[in-house]
Amino acid sequence: MSTTTTKRIDANSLNLKEQVVSINRVTKVVKGGKNLSFSALVVVGDPGAKIVGFGTGKAKEVPAAIKKGIEAAKKNLRRIHVLATTIQHPVLGRFGSGRVLLKPAPAGTGVIAGGPVRAVIQAVGIPNVLTKTIGSRNPHNVVKATINALEGLRDKGEIADMRGLALDKVR
């Protein structure tokens, strides 16, 4: 298996939009009682540059947890290969028992997706796509499976290089 080195994307040069996917109230039982804190799952992305990332944050208050999640997501940005209005081919993303199927859609269809998948797709800026969540509906697994599916997208130039063919020979 080949190892790929990815260059870190600078979050300061991008026009990032953040979206909170889920907030959980977490309780830790200690000797003195229960300690309450909040966990937030956040997706950030730049639709113009086709960049997306996700992160989790945990704090005593909700706004602090969201802020930590945004900072974690900015360190976890990835560039996605998409066409002008949709994705190139159907792809299945997996994480844990969560699976997300992404299919190309004609112009005017819109984003047909549930909550966590919709957040990721809109953060990337794909206007037309059909999706189906299979298996786990846990927001963390669904977001990670969606990003896994988006990373599985390849453009024609990349496939031609992998196969050692000319660009016009790739269908």
TIRO-523426 format. One record per residue (C-alpha): x, y, z. Coordinates in steps of 0.2 Angstrom, whole numbers, padded with zeros to 4 digits, always signed. Layout:
residues N
XYZ/...
//
This chain:
residues 171
+0000+0000+0000/+0007+0017-0005/+0009+0031+0008/+0004+0048+0002/+0010+0064+0010/-0003+0078+0011/+0002+0096+0013/-0007+0105+0027/-0020+0117+0021/-0019+0135+0028/-0035+0139+0036/-0032+0158+0037/-0032+0160+0018/-0049+0152+0016/-0067+0158+0018/-0072+0145+0030/-0090+0142+0035/-0094+0132+0051/-0109+0121+0055/-0113+0112+0071/-0118+0094+0067/-0122+0088+0085/-0120+0093+0103/-0120+0080+0117/-0122+0082+0136/-0109+0071+0143/-0109+0066+0162/-0094+0059+0171/-0098+0051+0188/-0085+0055+0201/-0084+0053+0220/-0093+0070+0223/-0107+0067+0211/-0108+0071+0192/-0098+0082+0182/-0107+0089+0167/-0099+0094+0151/-0104+0096+0132/-0096+0088+0117/-0099+0096+0100/-0096+0089+0082/-0092+0103+0070/-0090+0103+0051/-0080+0118+0043/-0078+0120+0024/-0074+0132+0010/-0087+0129-0004/-0077+0140-0017/-0061+0130-0014/-0069+0113-0011/-0061+0110+0006/-0069+0102+0021/-0064+0097+0038/-0072+0091+0054/-0068+0092+0073/-0074+0088+0090/-0073+0099+0105/-0077+0096+0123/-0080+0109+0137/-0090+0114+0152/-0101+0126+0141/-0108+0124+0124/-0100+0139+0116/-0083+0134+0122/-0085+0116+0115/-0091+0123+0098/-0075+0134+0098/-0064+0120+0102/-0072+0109+0088/-0070+0123+0075/-0051+0124+0080/-0049+0105+0078/-0058+0105+0062/-0047+0119+0055/-0032+0107+0058/-0041+0093+0049/-0044+0101+0032/-0045+0091+0015/-0046+0096-0003/-0060+0086-0013/-0060+0083-0031/-0078+0087-0038/-0085+0092-0055/-0093+0109-0058/-0111+0104-0051/-0109+0086-0045/-0097+0072-0041/-0088+0061-0055/-0094+0044-0050/-0104+0034-0036/-0094+0031-0021/-0096+0022-0004/-0088+0028+0011/-0085+0018+0027/-0081+0022+0045/-0085+0009+0059/-0102+0002+0055/-0108+0018+0046/-0108+0018+0027/-0113+0033+0016/-0117+0031-0003/-0114+0046-0014/-0121+0047-0031/-0120+0060-0045/-0136+0069-0049/-0141+0080-0064/-0142+0099-0062/-0157+0106-0053/-0158+0090-0041/-0151+0099-0026/-0143+0090-0011/-0153+0075-0006/-0146+0070+0011/-0149+0069+0029/-0142+0080+0043/-0124+0075+0046/-0121+0071+0027/-0130+0087+0022/-0118+0097+0033/-0102+0090+0025/-0109+0091+0007/-0114+0109+0009/-0097+0113+0017/-0089+0106+0002/-0100+0116-0010/-0107+0102-0020/-0124+0108-0027/-0132+0092-0034/-0129+0075-0026/-0140+0060-0020/-0135+0051-0004/-0140+0036+0007/-0134+0033+0024/-0133+0014+0027/-0129+0006+0044/-0125+0017+0059/-0134+0033+0061/-0122+0040+0074/-0117+0058+0068/-0099+0055+0071/-0098+0039+0061/-0109+0047+0047/-0098+0062+0046/-0082+0052+0045/-0089+0040+0032/-0095+0055+0021/-0077+0062+0021/-0070+0045+0018/-0082+0044+0003/-0077+0061-0003/-0058+0057-0002/-0062+0042-0013/-0067+0053-0028/-0054+0053-0041/-0052+0065-0057/-0048+0058-0074/-0030+0065-0073/-0026+0056-0057/-0033+0039-0064/-0023+0041-0080/-0007+0044-0070/-0011+0029-0059/-0014+0018-0074/+0000+0025-0085/-0012+0029-0099/-0015+0045-0109/-0029+0056-0103/-0040+0053-0119/-0039+0034-0116/-0048+0035-0099/-0067+0034-0100/
//
